[in-house]
Amino acid sequence: MRTFTVHLRPGTAPVLVPEAFSWAAVLFGPLWLFAHRAWIAGVLVLCAETGMVAVPDPALRGVLALALLWLLGLCGQDLRRWSLARRGFIHSDVVAAESGDGALARLLDHRPDLQQEAVA
């Protein structure tokens, strides 16, 4: 079972964010954040990656790059939640399910009032 946090904003479909390590964030870095509309976090990660060019020692630069990517994998979903909160979404619930679709189905069973927004 995986755990998902539910974020709601009136007039929009619910957004479910998994509570898990994100391999996609590790592989795609700031592009993954941009795809999830986490613009500020994506720009900050991009600036950090760009700033690493100034590190003179290649070994240290490699360690810093790996550390940044690992940290992004650990905190990427939290950055998505922060970005959703900045856009006016309210953290409203936690759902446990095998997949994102299962979590959405459980949410709609529990909260039928969200049915109309989930379809939109």
C-alpha positions as CSV (number, residue, x, y, z in Angstrom):
1,M,0.0,0.0,0.0
2,R,1.2,3.5,-0.9
3,T,0.1,6.7,0.9
4,F,-1.1,9.7,-1.1
5,T,-1.9,13.2,0.2
6,V,-5.0,14.9,-1.3
7,H,-4.9,18.5,-2.2
8,L,-8.1,20.4,-3.1
9,R,-9.0,23.7,-4.6
10,P,-12.6,24.7,-5.5
11,G,-13.4,24.3,-9.1
12,T,-10.4,22.0,-9.9
13,A,-9.8,18.3,-9.9
14,P,-8.2,16.8,-6.7
15,V,-4.4,16.4,-6.9
16,L,-3.0,13.3,-5.3
17,V,0.7,13.4,-4.4
18,P,2.4,10.1,-3.4
19,E,4.4,10.0,-0.1
20,A,7.4,8.3,-1.6
21,F,10.9,8.6,-3.0
22,S,10.8,10.0,-6.6
23,W,13.1,8.3,-9.0
24,A,11.7,10.5,-11.8
25,A,12.9,13.6,-9.8
26,V,16.4,12.0,-9.6
27,L,16.5,11.2,-13.3
28,F,15.0,14.5,-14.7
29,G,15.8,17.0,-12.0
30,P,14.3,20.4,-12.5
31,L,12.4,19.3,-15.6
32,W,10.4,17.0,-13.4
33,L,9.6,19.9,-11.1
34,F,8.6,22.1,-14.1
35,A,6.3,19.3,-15.4
36,H,4.5,19.4,-12.0
37,R,4.3,23.2,-12.2
38,A,6.7,23.7,-9.2
39,W,8.3,26.6,-10.9
40,I,10.1,28.2,-8.0
41,A,11.6,25.0,-6.8
42,G,12.6,24.0,-10.3
43,V,14.4,27.3,-10.9
44,L,16.2,27.0,-7.5
45,V,17.4,23.5,-8.4
46,L,18.4,24.6,-11.8
47,C,20.4,27.5,-10.2
48,A,22.1,25.1,-7.8
49,E,23.0,22.8,-10.7
50,T,24.4,25.7,-12.7
51,G,26.3,27.0,-9.7
52,M,28.1,23.7,-9.2
53,V,30.0,24.5,-12.4
54,A,32.0,27.0,-10.3
55,V,33.3,24.2,-8.0
56,P,36.9,23.8,-9.1
57,D,37.4,20.2,-7.9
58,P,35.7,17.7,-10.3
59,A,35.4,15.0,-7.6
60,L,33.7,17.4,-5.2
61,R,31.5,18.7,-8.0
62,G,30.4,15.1,-8.7
63,V,29.6,14.4,-5.1
64,L,27.6,17.7,-4.8
65,A,25.7,16.8,-8.0
66,L,24.8,13.3,-6.6
67,A,23.9,14.8,-3.3
68,L,21.6,17.3,-4.9
69,L,19.9,14.6,-7.0
70,W,19.5,12.3,-4.0
71,L,18.0,15.2,-2.0
72,L,15.6,16.0,-4.8
73,G,14.5,12.4,-4.9
74,L,13.8,12.5,-1.1
75,C,12.1,15.9,-1.1
76,G,10.7,16.2,-4.6
77,Q,7.1,15.3,-3.5
78,D,7.4,17.7,-0.6
79,L,8.4,20.5,-3.1
80,R,5.3,19.6,-5.1
81,R,3.1,19.9,-2.0
82,W,4.7,23.3,-1.2
83,S,4.0,24.5,-4.8
84,L,0.4,23.3,-4.6
85,A,-0.1,25.2,-1.3
86,R,1.3,28.3,-3.0
87,R,-1.2,27.9,-5.8
88,G,-4.1,27.8,-3.3
89,F,-4.6,24.0,-2.9
90,I,-5.5,22.9,0.6
91,H,-4.1,19.6,2.0
92,S,-7.4,17.9,2.9
93,D,-6.9,14.2,3.3
94,V,-4.6,11.2,3.2
95,V,-5.5,8.1,1.2
96,A,-3.8,4.6,1.1
97,A,-4.1,2.5,-2.0
98,E,-2.0,0.4,-4.4
99,S,-1.9,3.0,-7.2
100,G,-2.9,6.6,-7.9
101,D,-6.1,5.5,-9.7
102,G,-7.0,3.3,-6.7
103,A,-6.4,6.3,-4.4
104,L,-8.6,8.5,-6.5
105,A,-11.3,5.9,-6.5
106,R,-11.1,5.5,-2.7
107,L,-11.2,9.3,-2.3
108,L,-14.3,9.6,-4.5
109,D,-16.0,6.8,-2.6
110,H,-15.3,8.7,0.7
111,R,-16.1,12.1,-0.7
112,P,-18.8,11.9,-3.4
113,D,-19.0,15.7,-3.5
114,L,-15.7,15.7,-5.4
115,Q,-17.1,13.6,-8.2
116,Q,-17.9,16.6,-10.4
117,E,-14.5,18.2,-10.1
118,A,-12.6,14.9,-10.7
119,V,-14.3,14.4,-14.0
120,A,-13.4,18.0,-15.2
